[in-house]
Amino acid sequence: MSSRKPERVVRIGFVSASVFAHEIDTDDGKRTLRSVNLQKRYLDGEEVKYTSSFNLAELPQAIRVLQLAADYVESHESQVTLSE
């Protein structure tokens, strides 16, 4: 796992989507792209663990956090900065 912190975390219940920003070089300069990691937190005894598996009851939460994460990514990656 990356030691980098997410730019944004969207959470509903135990389901979360983390948005990570990655800077890349392009012909037009630097650009920030984002990726999304979807996971569920659960307890195994007293140990906190994470999984990317969801049961039927958790799917609506997973869909919603992905929608919210997608809205965030779209709003940030669709912004264009014009050079003067």
Secondary structure, DSSP 8 states (H G I E B T S, - for coil): ---S--SEEEEETTEEEEEEEEEEEETTEEEEEEEEEEEEEEEETTEEEEES---GGGHHHHHHHHHHHHHHHHHHHT------
